[in-house]
Amino acid sequence: MPHSDAELLETLLTKVMRLQAIHGDAPVGDLAGTALSVAEGVLLVELLATDEVTQQQVANRLGVDKSRVSRLCSALERKRLLARQRDQSNRRNLHVRLTASGSAAATRLRQAWRERHERMLAAMTAEERHALLLGLGALARELAAFHPQHKTASEPPR
């Protein structure tokens, strides 16, 4: 039994991370209609909010390195869910955009995730929902403070 709030937080975060790893390793293809990893699904859903961005802008938004985004984009391009095009004015930049299939898959995936979150929140009392959302916002803020170089453009407001 944890003796302090810090120990309780460690216990709970370990449990949440273990559960997330179990669910995170499961392919999200059934939800999107095509075989995708969770990372690919996250990237697709992130691109729904954009028209066309560079790979570097995607990396900045997700808070991951450009080479990771490049590998994810290559996989999604092979699946015909996104398209990349070299910037003619700056050949170092690759622009990425969802294809029609990618947009449809991302929309299905986002809707499935939203429905899952709504079910989880509906099972909680109003006080539990408020506390969870408040606490997760604070946790996200504090985690971001440990790694300011990875601050994402899509962070929730404080």
Residue pairs with C-beta under 8 A, 6 or more apart in sequence:
2 8
2 10
2 11
24 38
25 38
26 38
27 35
27 36
27 37
28 36
28 37
28 38
28 40
28 41
28 109
29 35
29 36
31 41
31 108
31 109
31 112
31 113
32 41
32 44
32 105
32 106
32 108
32 109
33 104
33 105
33 108
34 79
34 81
34 101
34 105
35 79
36 44
36 79
36 105
36 109
37 75
39 68
39 72
40 72
40 75
40 76
41 106
41 109
42 62
43 58
43 62
43 69
43 72
43 73
43 76
44 76
44 81
44 82
44 98
44 102
44 105
44 106
44 109
45 106
45 109
45 110
45 113
46 58
46 61
46 62
46 154
47 53
47 58
47 82
47 96
47 97
47 98
47 102
47 106
48 98
48 103
48 106
48 107
48 110
49 154
50 57
50 97
51 97
52 95
52 96
52 97
53 61
53 95
53 96
53 97
54 87
54 93
54 94
54 95
54 96
55 66
55 69
55 70
55 73
55 84
55 93
55 94
55 96
56 66
56 69
56 93
58 69
58 73
58 96
59 65
59 66
59 68
59 69
60 152
60 153
61 152
61 153
61 154
62 69
62 152
62 154
63 147
63 150
63 151
63 152
64 150
70 94
73 82
73 84
73 94
73 96
76 82
76 102
77 83
77 84
80 99
80 101
80 102
81 98
81 99
81 101
81 102
81 105
81 106
82 96
82 97
82 98
82 99
82 102
83 96
83 97
83 98
83 99
84 94
84 95
84 96
85 94
85 95
85 97
86 93
86 94
86 95
87 93
87 94
87 95
98 106
121 129
121 132
124 132
137 156
137 158
140 155
140 156
141 158
144 150
144 151
144 152
144 155
